């Protein structure tokens, strides 16, 4: 028996590529309607056109907007709330990173990262939850990261923002349990998307062979995430290798985790190039 379920309307942020596009692709056959949200209008329209062609029964629209801006988020919520396009499934996928020492970071990029990773996910959940609670139907999927359980040097703010999102998801899930609304934190390890290009700075270290071993395809990440959502899991680490790593980290004392993070390959400002 299939455990596939249907959604009246799914809203996916960061839908112009990577995990967001893959969420749209895998969710399309399960939805009546779909809202794609991202900054890149042209690319977003291309994704919309492909999905519409592959899923003739799907009603689909796209909204090009900058979710780092509170005004844009308010406009999006106001535009959809109370209509048939209000999401019964909210996929908070949009996110960004920044690799490098905190002291040398561009503050504007740090602020954008916090506004997107923390602000947008929280704001959209707040804006769209009331109708879900009123109807007793709905679901929220927050794309966090394996980094959320680690204090990672040179990824300090990114890891902290994902720690917030994982904790927020867990607490929100408990608040919404009596309303029958599942909330899932998806915590992938390394995935091949354009995330690294956006996060990288000059001087970032070369990928290590051990990191290569943990890579999981975006197709598997999304497949595992949607399966976990249907089963009302609180958290999922897609891919058995990442799941095993997360389980191992969960039993380590903080002193051991500090040591491991201290041995992580780095390229800091002032190093020879």
N, C-alpha and C positions, 0 to 999 in steps of 0.2 A: 504494500500500500504506500502511495506517495504521501509525504508529509508536507507537500506544497500547499500554501494558502494564498488567498487573493487579497489585494489591497484596493480600496476605492481610488486612492490617489497617493502616489509616492512623490516626495520632494527630495531631490538629491543635490547637495551643494558640492562644488568642485567637480562638476559633471563634464567638463570639457576634455578630460583626459585621465589617465591613470586609473586609480581605484574607483573614482566617481563614475567615469564612463563605463567601467566594467559593472558596477552596481546597476547602472541604467540598463545595460544590455541583459543582465541576468534577471532583473526585476520586470522588464517590459512585458513578458508573457503572463505575468501574475497580476498586472494592474489594469484598471479601467482607464486611469488617467495618470500622467506623469509630468512633473515640473522639473526642468533642468535649470540649475543656477550656477553661474560662473562669471568671471570677469571678461573672458575672451569671447566677444560676440560672434565673430566669424567662425571660429572653431566650434563654438556651442551650436550654432545653426547647422553646421555640418553633421554633428552628432545627432541633433534632432531629426534631420532629414534621413539619415541612415536608419535610425530607430523606427521612424514612421513607415519607411519602405519595408522593413523587415517585420513590422507588427501592424498590419492594416487596421486591426480593431482597436488599437491604442489611441486615445486622445492625448496629444502631447503638446506642450508649449515650453518655451525657454525664456529665461529672464537674465539678461546680462547686467550684472551689478557688482559693486565692490563691497563685499561683506565686512571689510575692516571698518567701514563707516557706519556709525550708529543710525544716521539718517537713512541710509540705503536699506538697512535691515528693517527699520520702522515702515518704510514705504512698501517693502516686500510683504510684510505681515499684513499691513492695511489692505493691500491689493488683493490678497488671497483669502483672508479671514472672512468667514460667513458665506463663501461661495463654494461651488462644487470642486474648486481647485485647492481648497484648504487640505493639507496633507493628513491622511490617516496613518501614513508611515513617513517619519522624518529621518532622513539619513544625513547626519552632520559629518560630512566627509572632508570638507574644505579645510586645509591646514597648510602651514609653511614652517620651515626650519631655518636655522642659521648656525653654521659651523664656525667655531673660532672662539678665542678667549672673550669673556664677557667685557673686559676692560677696553678692548679694541673694537667692540661692536658698533655698528651704525645705529644710534638710538632710534631713528625713524623705522628701521627694519625690525628692531626689537619690539617697538610699540605696535607695529602692524601685525607681528606674529602673535602677540598677546591678544590684540583685538580680534584676530581671526580664530586662533586655536581655543581661546577661552570665551571672549566676548560674543562672537557670532553663534557658537554652539549653544551657549547659555541663553542668549537673547531669543533665538528662534524657538528653542524648546519652550521658553516662557510664553512666547507669542502664540504658539499653536497648540499648547496643551489643554487649555480650557475646553475647547469643543470635544477633544478626545475624552476628557474626564466626564463631560456632560453626556456623551453618547455611550460611554463604556467601551469604546472601540478605539484602537490606535496602537502605535508602537514607535519607539525611538531607538535608533541605532547610532551610537557615537563612535567614530573611528579615532581611537586613541593610539597607543603604541606600546611595544615592549619596553621602550625607554621610560614609560610611566612608573616602572618599579625600580628604576636605577638613578642614582645621582651621577650624571655623565659629564665629565670635564669637557669643555669646548662645545657642549650641547646643553649647558646648564639651564637656560631659559626654556628651550624647547622641551627638555625632559620634564621640567617643572610644570609647564603648561599642560602636558599630557597626564601628569600625575593628578592635576586638578580635574581633568576631564574624566579620568577613570574613577576617582573618588566621587565626583558629582554624579556619574552614572549609577554607581552602586547605591548612593543615598536616595537618588530620585526613584530608582527601582523599588526601594522599600516604601517610599511614600505612595507610589502608584499601584502597589500590589493589590490593594483592596478594590481598585477600579478595573483590574484585569488588563492593565496596559504594561506590556513588557518593555524594559529598557536594557539595552545590551552595550557593553564596552568591548569594542574589537581592538585587540592589542597585537598587531602584526609586528614581526621582526623586519629584516631587510626585504624590500620588494622593489622590483625593477620598474620604476616610473621616472618622471622627470623631477621628482622631489629633490634628489641629490644635486642636480644642476642649480636649482633655486637656492638650496641651503648652503652650497659650497662657497668658500672664500679662497682667495689665493693662499696657497700653503697648506691646504687640507691634505692629510696623509693618503697614500695609495691604499686601496681596499686590501685587507689582509685575507689570506687563504681561509682562515677560520670563519670570517664573515661570509665569504662566498658560500661556505657549506650550509649556511642558515637561510639563504635566499629562498623565498616562496613566490610562486607566480601570482600575479594579480587575480587570475581566474580561480586559483585555489583559495586565496584569501577571501574573496567574495562568496564563494560557494560555502566555505566553512562558516562565514559570518551569518549568512542567511539561514543556514541549517540551525545554528545556535540560537538565532532569534526565534525561529519557529518552535524550538524546544524550550523557550523561556529561560535560557541560561543568563547568568549575570555577567559573565566575562568569557571571552574566547581568545586563545592564542593560536591563530591559524598555522597549520603545518605541524606535523608531529615533532620535528626537530626543535622548533621554537617552543612548542608546548612542553617538551622535555626540559629545555633550558629554563623556562619560566618556573617549572616545578622545582628544579634544583636551586634556583635563586631564592625561592620562597622559604627554603629551610635554612639558608645561610644566615649567620649572624651579621649584623651591620658592619662589624669590624672586618669581616672577610670580604664583604662587598666593597668597602672602602679600599681595601688592599687591591682587589681585582681592578677597580676603576682607576686606581693609581698607576697600574701597569699598562693601561690602555695606550696604544701608539698615538702620539700627538705630534703636531707641528705648530709651535706657538710663535707669536710675534717675536722677532729678534733672532730666530733661528737662521742659519745659513741656508740659502736656496741654491 
